């Protein structure tokens, strides 16, 4: 569940800051997870937003796609031939939570959700990075680069139909 909450938090943060005036949004992200022994794994991918459709497309070191539409999430994991379908509508109210984010300085906001403090870092008034520690004391950092607004994004990129050989998990 923390995985899905994080995606909602980051996505709503994108919408809540100076990037809010867009029809579409795309860019690259780097997510770093550092454990208590200082071992780090780095994930890279692309982010696409169009209206209420969001796609987090992980490319390395594993392929994974996270589709979000309203409060419905699909996590597609091609390497293990599995898709997880989840509805989170009754569990999250992140827009209200983000309205409570405290401005620390011109480039830093903090918000607390479920005992976790998320640091939201802006660069030139645009989302640059989100950092937090998860429940296993891992340090998580998601950095955004090459953010582009109002480019053409085909609706088909947000459609997911699992292959017939996939395992389907519904939560």
Secondary structure, 3 states (H helix, E strand, C coil): CHHHHHHHHHHHHHHHCCCCCCCEEEEEEEEEEECCCCCEEEEEEEEEEECCEEEEEEEECCCEEEEEECCEEEEEEHHHCEEEEEECCCCCCHHHHHHCCEEEECCEEEEEECCEEEEEEEECCEEEEEEEECCCCCEEEEEEEEEEECCCCCHHHHCCCCCCCCEEEEC
